[in-house]
Amino acid sequence: MKRAIVTPAEVSPSALAELKQWLGITTAHDDAPLADLVRTSLETCEAFVGALPLECKCEEMLPVGIDWQTLSTRPVEAITQVDGLTASGDRFALPVEAYAVDLDAEGSGRILVITPGAATRIAVRFTAGLAAEWDALPPKLRHGVVRLAAHQHRERESAGSAPLPPASVAALWRPFRRMRLS
């Protein structure tokens, strides 16, 4: 399974303002690198908690199978499009009656291809994320993202590599963490 972000979440001005306030920065000179740190911190948050923090439009490629397949990204809000891909890579829209979708209460999205036609793989487009915007993100997750971005900003010139996330951030995110047993 390979996920691509089709439409990424925007780093809102309020997210940047929270980080700048935490760092005591009042100028706009460093806004672009600070916004990059917020994006990177959101990615680290996703890796730690097992859920996409801010809503994005995504696409995952899956092989055609006979069983239900679960998307790796969580929480899925809506599956919006399913395309078939031929062995040569040609893409075509699968008719709605050719597949079934299921969204469960825990945020997993599943798909079952009933009649694949010429498809050997499928491309599933969907919307996923815990919150539609920065201000709707749970406060502990939001604060952890700000603290991690601030930590990275302060450590940008240090020679040592500290584990990510730092313990103070992990403590904020731990209640949201989803573990998977293999």
N, C-alpha and C positions, 0 to 999 in steps of 0.2 A: 504494500500500500504506500502510495506516495501522495502527500498533500501539497497543494499549492494554494497560497492565499491569492484569490482573484481580486478582492477589494479589501485592503487592509484597514484596520481601525485607525482612526485619526488620533493623534496626540492633541488633545484639546488644550486651549489656552489655560484652563483651570489646572490641568495636570502640570503644565510647565510653571505656572504661578506657584503651585504648592512646592515644587522642587526648588524653585528660586528662593522662596521664603525659607525653606529648611536650610538652604546653603547661605542665606544672607546676601544674595546677589540682587542688585537693583537695576542693572543695565541690561539692555537687549543684545549686547555684544556676543554672548555665548549661547543664545537661544537655540541655534541649530544643533550644536553638539549636545546640549542638555536634552533636547527632544529625542536625539538618537539614544541617549542613555535611558530615557523613559521607555522607548521601544524595546531596547535590549532587556530592561528590567521586566517588562511585560512578558517577553519570551521566557525569561528565567522563571517567572511566576507560573507560566503555563507548564513548564517542565517539572516544577516542584509539586504543584497541586494536581496536575493531570487534567486541567480544564482551561480552555481558552478564556482569558479574563474579559476582553472586550470583543463585542460582536464584529465578525468579519464574514465576508462571503468567501467560501473555500471550494476547492475541488479535490476529490480523491479519485485515483485510478484503482480499479479492482479487477481481478480476473473474473471471467464469467464462471459461475459455479452453480451447483444444483441445490445448495443450502443457503440459508440466510447468511449474509455477511454484515459484519458490524463495522461502521466507520471508526477510524482511530481517534478522530477529533471529538471532543465533548465540550460542553453540552450542545447538542444539535437542536436548533429551534425549528428549522424547516428544511426539507429536501425539495429543491426547486426545479431540478432538471436532471434527467438521466440520458446520456448519450452512449451509443454503442461505438466501438472502434473495431474495425476489421483488422485482419492480420497485417495488411499493408499500411495501416495507420489512418485510413479514411474514417471520418467521423460522421455519424448520422443520429438523428433524434430517435430514441426508442419510443414507440407508441405507449401511452399510459397503461393499456391493458397487457403490455409485455413484461411488466414488473410490479412488485408490491413494495411498499415502504412501511416502516414501523418506527415510531418514536416512543421510547419508554419513559417512565417517570424519573429515571435516574439520569436522563440526558443523552442516552445512546441512540444513535440512528442506525437502522438496519435496512437492508435491501435484499430482495429476492428476485432474481431474473427468472421469469417464467418461460418466455420465448425469446431467446437472444437474436434470432435471425442470423445474420452474418457476423455478429459481434463476437470477438474473442476476449475483449476487455470492455469494461464500462467506465465512463467518467461521470461521477456523481457530483453535482453542484448543490451546495447547501449553505445555510446561514447557521453559524455557531457562535456561542459566547455567553458568559455569565451575565453581562450587562451591556445594554445598548450604547451607553456612553460612560465617560469617566466618572461623572458625579453619581451615577447609579451603582457603581462598583461598591461592594461591601467595604466599609471603612478600614477594616484590618488589612484587606488585600491592597487597597489603595495606599495606605500608609506604608505597607511593606515595599511596594513598588517605589515610592518616593525615597524611603530610607536606603534601598539598594542602589538606586540611581545616585543618591548623594554619596554613598560609600564608594562607588566606582569613580565618581568625580574626584573625591578626595584622594583616592589611591592611584590616580592616573599616572603618577610619575614614580611610584614606588617600584623597587626591583622585585620584591617578593610577591608571590601569588597566594592569596588567601582563599580558603574554600568559599564557594558561593552556594546558596546565600549565607551571609553571616548569621550567627545564632540569633541575633535580635530580630532579624527578618524572618527566619525560619519559625520562630515562636509565634509570630503574627499569622503566618500562612498555614501552620500545621493543622488547625481545625478544618481547613478546606481541602486537605490533601486526600486524594483518592489513590488507594493502593490496588494493584492488580496482581493476582496470584497466577503464576504460570503453570 
